[in-house]
């Protein structure tokens, strides 16, 4: 008989591993120790090289055949920063709340799913965990490497739930059925450095860059769709080649980010910004990096079983949203329908990150309901 797992205890043991991207710090050992007694075959592999790697990843599989339900998540965390109530990697429970870096994003969610797998053992079909150590970082050697591993072995899930913290005011009030795309760009306007007292011998790039910024600020991308809010462009940083007060800089750079809905593709937005920059300041250089395209899981069985599991446990009907940041769903959507659902997200990435122990345990029960419903057709 499979032993029960307390997700709060497991979450605490995961938190105790300081797994700041891309370092695993033993966290995958803790997870493997929890999964092996549950009948999972655990595959661990390392991808990448410094500085973005090496990154540890895990695929754990139990059962065989269809349907194949997968849980995706990550065990890496962002740096804790200074000013915590205690050591961010020494989990503490106080007044029914578990504190520690990563409890919300998303070690608590991973622990809840493992506990759900311990509760649901008599099933047909396949259940798996796709766990990376590179979600908070460049995401180069994480989920993409897992997908390549799956493809090499002809393994393909039928549906995936990602345990990102999507709830807002209470557990289960929001699930994410899609995410906006994101692209970062850097616009550099070259000039000629010179003394501020002799501007005739220089070429100041700052006014040119300011005109580009004004043109981009006036750019109207769209009004949103039935599924997505309007796309938005934000200037995120400005820099010049000089800090001296009496030098006209030789170059000026603006950094920007666009969060875009499914009316756009990243490459098209890059081309549009390049066109504007060249029109306003010929010779301006635009560099860009697409972090992910927008994606949407249309209404279907995955929507229904997740919503019904939440309603059965909490009594509420979740809002199906595409707001907020992106997730590794931007990659996994190439495999099958994907939905993000997890703990309340108010403290993720903050000092004193925390989750109610009751929420962690309730999330495990919801995940158990989802597993049962997802694999019911194989019975």
C-alpha positions, 0 to 999 in steps of 0.5 A: 500500500502506497504511503500518504504524503503530506505536501506541506512537509515535502514542500518544506524539504524542497524549500530547504534546498537553495536551488537558485537558477541554475543550481539544483542544490540537491532538490531533485534528490528530494523529489526523486526520493518522494516519487520512487516509492509511488511507482514512478520511473525517474529519469534525470538528465543535465543539459547545457553549459555555463553560464546558462547551465548546466541545468538539471531536469527530470521526467518521472513516469508511472503507468502506460498507454493512453490517456497520458496526463502530465504535470509540468513545473520547476524547482529553481527559484529566484534569488531571495534578496535581503530583509527576510523574517528568517533564513529564506531556505529554512522553512518556517510554519507560523500561524498556519502559513509556510514561509520560504523562498519558492513555496509559492513559485512553485515548490508548493505546487510540485509537492501538492502534485506529488501528494496527489499522486500518492492519493491516486494510485489505482489508475489506468493510463499514464501520469508523469511529471516534467520538472525543470531547473531552468524556468526562472532563468533563460529557459534555454536548457529546461523545458525545451530540453525535456521536450526534446527528451520526450520526442526522442522517445516518442512520448507525448502527453495528451494534456498538461497542467502547469503548477504555476501560482495562478490564484489571486484572492483565494485558491482556485479563483483563477486559472490560466488558459493562455499567456501573452507573448513577450519580446525584449528589444534594445534600440541603440542610436549611434552618435559622435562623442564630443564636448558639450561646449562644442556641439558643432563637433559632435552628434548627440544621439539622445534627442534622436532616441527620445523621438524614437521613444515618443513614436513607440509610446504613441504606437497603438498595437490593438484593443485586445480580443475576447481572450486577451487583454490589449498588447502593451509596449513598455520602455524599461531602461535608458542608458548612454555611453557616458556619465560625465556632465560635460560630454555629449555621449557617443551612443544612447540605448533604450530597452523595451518589452512588448507583451502581446496577444495572439493578434501578433507574432514576435518577429512582426513586432520586431520588424515594426519597431525596426521600421519606426526606429529607422524612419525616425533615426536612420542608422539606429540599431535594434536587437531583439530576443523573443522569450515566447509567443502567445498561446491559447488553449481553446475550450475543451476537456482540459478546461472542464476537468480542471474547473470541475475539480476546483468547484468540487473542492472549493465551491467556486467557479474559476475565472479562465484568464490569459493575464499576467506573465508567461510560463513554460506553457509557451513551449509545451503548447506544441505538445497538447492542451495546457492550463496553468493552475496553482497556489495564490500568487500574492507573495511570489518573488517577494520577501517572506514568500509564503503559502497557507498550509491549508491551501497547499493541502487543498491544492493536493486534493484538487490535483488528485481530482484532476488526475482521476478525471483525466485518466477516467477514460482509460478505466 
